[in-house]
Amino acid sequence: MTPPVPHMPAPLTGAELAAALATLPGWWDEDGSLVASYRSDRAGVPALYAAVAGAEDAANHHARVTILYDTVTFQLTTHDAGDLITARDTAAAAAIASLAAEHGAVPIA
């Protein structure tokens, strides 16, 4: 395995990911991506997405977002780390979870 370049974010170990997931209710590891789905009043979905987009832009770290009716799904990996999960992803997940709660969206599994 090639060691990460010093300025590149390091992928989380299994133990680090497990510890992070314990603090991120509603998030899970799906095929190497950090994923969560939130349900919201359909009229509230655009405001939730706009809030998340603003936070993503500020952090320069963006999720793959899928919107289907009243459900918004976020999928996170770090491109610079070979599309693996890093601390940047867990930080983004925490920010998304906070914004979702502020907008009345609830995690679904």
C-alpha positions as CSV (number, residue, x, y, z in Angstrom):
1,M,0.0,0.0,0.0
2,T,1.4,3.4,-1.0
3,P,1.6,5.8,2.0
4,P,-0.6,8.9,1.6
5,V,1.0,12.1,0.3
6,P,1.6,14.4,3.3
7,H,-0.9,17.1,2.1
8,M,-3.5,14.5,1.1
9,P,-6.2,13.5,3.7
10,A,-5.6,10.0,5.1
11,P,-8.4,7.4,4.8
12,L,-9.9,6.5,8.2
13,T,-9.0,3.1,9.7
14,G,-11.9,0.7,10.5
15,A,-11.7,1.6,14.2
16,E,-11.7,5.4,13.4
17,L,-14.7,5.0,11.1
18,A,-16.6,2.9,13.7
19,A,-15.9,5.6,16.4
20,A,-17.0,8.3,14.0
21,L,-20.2,6.4,13.1
22,A,-21.1,6.1,16.8
23,T,-21.3,9.9,16.9
24,L,-23.3,10.2,13.6
25,P,-26.8,8.8,14.1
26,G,-28.4,7.8,10.8
27,W,-25.1,7.6,8.9
28,W,-23.6,4.3,7.7
29,D,-20.8,3.0,5.6
30,E,-22.1,1.7,2.3
31,D,-19.5,0.2,-0.1
32,G,-16.8,2.6,1.2
33,S,-19.0,5.7,1.2
34,L,-20.4,7.5,4.2
35,V,-24.2,7.7,3.5
36,A,-27.4,9.0,5.2
37,S,-30.9,9.7,4.0
38,Y,-33.2,12.3,5.6
39,R,-36.9,12.7,5.2
40,S,-38.4,16.2,5.2
41,D,-41.6,17.9,4.4
42,R,-41.3,18.1,0.6
43,A,-41.6,21.9,0.6
44,G,-38.6,22.0,3.0
45,V,-36.3,20.0,0.8
46,P,-35.0,23.0,-1.3
47,A,-34.1,25.0,1.8
48,L,-32.3,22.0,3.3
49,Y,-30.4,21.5,0.1
50,A,-29.5,25.2,-0.1
51,A,-28.2,25.2,3.4
52,V,-26.1,22.0,2.9
53,A,-24.7,23.4,-0.4
54,G,-23.6,26.6,1.3
55,A,-21.8,24.6,4.0
56,E,-20.2,22.4,1.4
57,D,-19.0,25.4,-0.6
58,A,-17.5,26.9,2.6
59,A,-15.7,23.6,3.4
60,N,-14.8,23.0,-0.2
61,H,-16.0,19.4,0.2
62,H,-19.2,18.2,-1.6
63,A,-21.5,15.3,-1.2
64,R,-23.2,13.4,-3.9
65,V,-26.9,14.4,-3.3
66,T,-29.9,12.5,-4.5
67,I,-33.4,14.0,-4.0
68,L,-36.4,11.8,-4.4
69,Y,-39.8,13.4,-3.4
70,D,-39.4,14.0,0.3
71,T,-36.1,12.2,0.8
72,V,-32.6,13.6,0.5
73,T,-29.6,11.2,0.4
74,F,-26.1,12.3,1.0
75,Q,-23.0,10.2,0.0
76,L,-19.5,11.3,1.0
77,T,-16.0,10.2,0.1
78,T,-12.8,12.2,-0.4
79,H,-11.6,12.3,-4.0
80,D,-8.1,13.2,-3.0
81,A,-7.9,10.1,-0.8
82,G,-8.9,7.7,-3.6
83,D,-12.6,8.1,-3.0
84,L,-12.3,6.7,0.5
85,I,-13.8,8.0,3.8
86,T,-11.6,10.6,5.7
87,A,-12.1,13.0,8.6
88,R,-13.3,15.5,6.0
89,D,-16.2,13.3,5.3
90,T,-17.1,12.7,9.0
91,A,-16.9,16.5,9.6
92,A,-19.2,17.1,6.6
93,A,-21.6,14.4,7.8
94,A,-21.8,16.1,11.2
95,A,-22.5,19.5,9.5
96,I,-25.2,17.9,7.3
97,A,-26.8,16.2,10.3
98,S,-26.9,19.5,12.2
99,L,-28.4,21.3,9.2
100,A,-30.9,18.5,8.6
101,A,-32.1,18.8,12.3
102,E,-32.4,22.6,12.0
103,H,-34.6,22.1,8.9
104,G,-36.8,19.5,10.6
105,A,-35.5,16.6,8.5
106,V,-35.2,13.2,10.2
107,P,-32.7,10.4,9.4
108,I,-34.1,7.3,7.9
109,A,-32.4,4.0,7.5
